[in-house]
């Protein structure tokens, strides 16, 4: 009987410790994730979808349409980069700030490759 109580108490302590660890791991405010999604991730997803939609039509296009498609993709990439370059306040989320920077750099690299 005593052993069962000790085991139950130990289980409760472990559960409380797990709960405390989970609360400690919640480092970022949910508002930061929402802000990041709508100001950084959503524009990038939209651009990505635009790129793949254009590439799906690529083989059916003639040379003139392909050139126009490249101009369109360049314009969309510039618009996306402009949206990404807006300051997004994420003061307590260093990894989201880093992701924001990485996404902006990837769109810049895309634009650089389009110029070549």
DAVENKA-V46384 format. One record per helix or strand of 3 or more residues. SS is the DSSP state (H for helix, E for strand). FROM is the first residue (numbers start at 1). LEN is the number of residues. If there is no record, write none. Layout:
# DAVENKA-V46384
ss->SS from->FROM len->LEN
ss->SS from->FROM len->LEN
This chain:
# DAVENKA-V46384
ss->H from->2 len->24
ss->H from->30 len->31
ss->H from->63 len->22
ss->H from->94 len->22
